[in-house]
Amino acid sequence: MSNTKSTSDSQDSPQSSRKPHTSQKSQSSQSSQEPRRPKPMEVLREARAQLAELTGMTAESVSSFERTEDGWALEVEVLELERVPDTMSLMASYQVELDAEGQLTGYRRVRRYERGRADSRGSR
């Protein structure tokens, strides 16, 4: 039985006489268990990158950004369809939600408009 032999070998090894070094690992794992809070600019950059990866469209700007009790909420302006002249290009506004660590948890398009048009809705 090879399992019995390897067990007895490990018991006789010099490592078994040493104290386990789990206390050092547990100290470092305790500090790593507490999630690092990202800075607002890190959240903005990550949100734009994650949205671009999911939609295939580049975020042009962030028009709204706020901390919520669950994480972060952003409104991101995206170029959906490029046209000539540029003022006729179709833009979209996406509502993006992120958790406290800055990971995207959801998004949805809330409106679509031509770049050259003023917002017909009342300002928020």
matplotlib code that plots the C-alpha trace (Angstrom):
import matplotlib.pyplot as plt

x = [0.0, 1.7, -0.5, 0.7, 4.3, 4.0, 2.2, 4.9, 7.6, 5.9, 5.7, 9.4, 10.4, 12.0, 9.1, 6.8, 8.9, 8.5, 5.6, 3.0, 3.3, -0.4, -0.4, 1.6, -0.8, -3.9, -2.6, -2.0, -5.3, -7.2, -5.9, -6.7, -10.2, -11.2, -11.9, -9.9, -12.1, -11.3, -10.9, -13.6, -11.3, -10.5, -14.2, -14.8, -12.0, -13.1, -16.7, -15.9, -13.6, -16.1, -19.0, -16.9, -16.0, -19.6, -21.2, -18.3, -18.8, -16.5, -17.7, -17.2, -18.1, -19.6, -22.5, -23.5, -21.5, -22.6, -22.0, -25.0, -25.5, -24.8, -21.8, -21.8, -24.2, -23.1, -24.6, -22.3, -22.6, -21.7, -21.3, -23.7, -23.6, -21.2, -22.6, -21.4, -21.8, -20.7, -23.7, -26.0, -24.2, -26.4, -25.4, -26.8, -26.9, -26.4, -27.2, -24.4, -24.4, -21.3, -20.7, -18.6, -15.4, -16.1, -17.2, -20.0, -23.2, -25.6, -26.3, -29.1, -29.7, -31.9, -32.1, -30.8, -30.3, -28.5, -25.3, -26.3, -29.7, -30.3, -31.9, -35.6, -36.2, -36.1, -32.8, -32.5]
y = [0.0, 3.1, 5.4, 3.9, 4.3, 7.9, 8.7, 7.2, 8.9, 12.3, 11.6, 10.9, 13.9, 17.0, 19.1, 17.3, 18.3, 22.0, 24.0, 24.6, 28.0, 28.5, 31.4, 33.5, 32.5, 33.1, 36.6, 37.5, 35.9, 37.9, 41.1, 39.9, 38.9, 42.5, 43.9, 46.9, 49.8, 51.1, 54.9, 56.6, 57.1, 53.4, 52.6, 55.0, 53.5, 49.9, 50.6, 52.0, 49.1, 46.5, 48.1, 48.4, 44.7, 43.6, 45.8, 46.2, 50.0, 52.6, 54.7, 58.4, 60.0, 59.4, 61.9, 60.6, 58.9, 58.2, 55.9, 53.7, 51.5, 48.5, 50.0, 52.5, 53.8, 55.5, 56.8, 56.3, 57.9, 55.5, 56.0, 53.4, 54.3, 56.6, 58.8, 61.6, 64.4, 63.6, 65.5, 62.8, 59.9, 57.9, 58.0, 56.0, 56.5, 53.4, 53.0, 50.9, 49.4, 48.1, 46.4, 47.9, 46.4, 48.1, 45.0, 45.5, 43.8, 45.1, 47.7, 48.8, 51.4, 54.1, 56.3, 56.8, 60.1, 61.9, 63.5, 67.0, 67.1, 68.8, 66.7, 66.9, 65.5, 67.7, 67.8, 65.4]
z = [0.0, -1.2, 0.8, 4.1, 3.1, 2.0, 5.2, 7.4, 5.2, 5.7, 9.5, 9.6, 7.4, 9.0, 8.0, 10.3, 13.3, 12.4, 13.6, 10.9, 9.4, 9.1, 11.6, 9.1, 6.3, 8.4, 9.3, 5.6, 4.6, 7.2, 5.8, 2.2, 3.3, 3.8, 0.3, -0.8, -1.6, -5.0, -5.6, -7.6, -10.6, -10.6, -10.5, -13.5, -15.6, -14.8, -15.5, -18.9, -19.7, -18.6, -20.5, -23.6, -23.4, -22.9, -25.6, -28.1, -28.0, -26.6, -23.8, -24.7, -21.3, -17.9, -17.4, -13.9, -11.1, -7.5, -4.6, -3.6, -0.6, -2.8, -4.7, -7.5, -10.2, -13.4, -16.6, -19.5, -22.9, -25.8, -29.6, -31.0, -34.7, -36.4, -39.2, -41.4, -40.4, -36.9, -35.5, -36.9, -35.1, -32.8, -29.1, -26.2, -22.5, -20.4, -16.7, -15.2, -11.8, -10.0, -6.7, -3.9, -5.4, -8.8, -10.7, -13.1, -12.0, -14.6, -17.3, -19.5, -22.2, -21.0, -24.1, -27.6, -29.4, -32.2, -31.1, -32.4, -30.6, -27.3, -24.6, -25.0, -21.5, -18.5, -16.7, -13.8]

ax = plt.figure().add_subplot(projection="3d")
ax.plot(x, y, z, "-o")
ax.set_aspect("equal")
plt.show()
